[in-house]
Amino acid sequence: MKIPFNKPHFTGREAFHLSQAAYKGKLSGNGDYTRDCQLFFEKKYGFKKTLFTTSCSDALEMAALLLGIGPGDEVIMPSYTFVSTANAFALRGASIVFADSNPLNPNIDTELIESLITPKTRAIVVVHYGGIACDMDRIMQVANPHNIAVVEDAAQGIDAFYKDKPLGGIGKLGTFSFHETKNITSGEGGMLIVNDSSLTGKAEIIWEKGTNRAAFARGEVEKYEWVSLGSSFLPNELTAAFLYGQLEHLEAIQQKRLEIWKEYYRQLTPLSQSGFLSLPHVPEYARHNGHLFYVVTRSSTERDQLLGFLQKNGIHAVFHYLTLHNSPYYKGRHDGRILHQADRYAATLLRLPFYYGLQTSEIEYISEVISRFYSN
Ligand SMILES: *Cc1c(COP(=O)(O)O)cnc(C)c1O
């Protein structure tokens, strides 16, 4: 048996929409399919304004530009995250203040945030790891009195919720990813969610290379001009058409992924009850989206041995982030705080194969191999 870690899922609707886009003959960005994708999210989740972007990394860069982040500013975020979360703000010259994860799951330790705030703090970026929500009420409560912007890196959090609120829709800004490894994909792609209406116009300008072209296209201005800083953050219509073909099947995809997640949880619960490994912690306020399934081992050596054992049995499992405060680029810039939990997840977390086509029999096999590892 050979089980890969990820396999992109095709709904079968993508080719139809790709040919429609080609047939319409408008391939550059901000056309009908881009609008349809944005409207899909605005209608389904009640987002005020969304902008389809070339990636989540780019949506995060837009967020940094929109908030006017610059040298001398500090931005608080978890160290256990993808490099783009930090890169977007570091590119603008900000200092990144890395926070530890909480002991129960890799999300930022909410109780630490207050102690990291200084007069220079301009933003708090939270990451909903595995589509499992951070404690957003608490985070907003800490940020609001200081007038600090909250950005949700919801790259993994599409169609997941905090209480009854969709992730990405709670902070001032939110971002999604449609990278091949995410629940819904256009190969590369992302989205900026603008929850603060006062930033909508500026967001469109940054998106359209610093011009007011979006307003021009709506007939609101007579000519379009360079009005501010921006870049080319729009994907072409083919990318939007592909994504639309995925969105049409969003509910079926989500249902399947949640079943896979639950099956893993069911199969591995005995091992967790025996104390061999721990399973994802989903707080009561979080409704996750079956983005990934991970286990946390008791030590780094054990994690690496388990990875090797799975590999030997044809199962491709992978670890996840290396902490950013320890990265070659940031090590010398970090203030020296030891981030125990983040380092622990970097050393002991392991992700199991997870994709739409994964069969129950394969989950049983993977779980059986893990059990065999622990019975030796
Ligand atoms: C995938 C991911 C990103 C980057 O998304 P891209 O669309 O590949 O740029 C950023 N942050 C997190 C937490 C991610 O998981």
PDBQT file of the ligand as one rigid body, heavy atoms in Angstrom, charges set to zero:
ROOT
HETATM    1  C1  LIG A 401      -0.766  27.975   3.386  1.00  0.00    +0.000 C 
HETATM    2  C2  LIG A 401      -0.535  29.049   4.384  1.00  0.00    +0.000 A 
HETATM    3  C3  LIG A 401      -0.098  30.324   4.014  1.00  0.00    +0.000 A 
HETATM    4  C4  LIG A 401       0.324  30.667   2.624  1.00  0.00    +0.000 C 
HETATM    5  O1  LIG A 401      -0.653  30.501   1.673  1.00  0.00    +0.000 OA
HETATM    6  P1  LIG A 401      -0.285  30.702   0.122  1.00  0.00    +0.000 P 
HETATM    7  O2  LIG A 401      -1.622  30.788  -0.531  1.00  0.00    +0.000 OA
HETATM    8  O3  LIG A 401       0.491  29.479  -0.287  1.00  0.00    +0.000 OA
HETATM    9  O4  LIG A 401       0.498  31.936  -0.001  1.00  0.00    +0.000 OA
HETATM   10  C5  LIG A 401       0.013  31.290   4.988  1.00  0.00    +0.000 A 
HETATM   11  N1  LIG A 401      -0.267  31.026   6.274  1.00  0.00    +0.000 NA
HETATM   12  C6  LIG A 401      -0.660  29.801   6.678  1.00  0.00    +0.000 A 
HETATM   13  C7  LIG A 401      -0.979  29.582   8.116  1.00  0.00    +0.000 C 
HETATM   14  C8  LIG A 401      -0.793  28.768   5.749  1.00  0.00    +0.000 A 
HETATM   15  O5  LIG A 401      -1.175  27.555   6.163  1.00  0.00    +0.000 OA
ENDROOT
TORSDOF 0
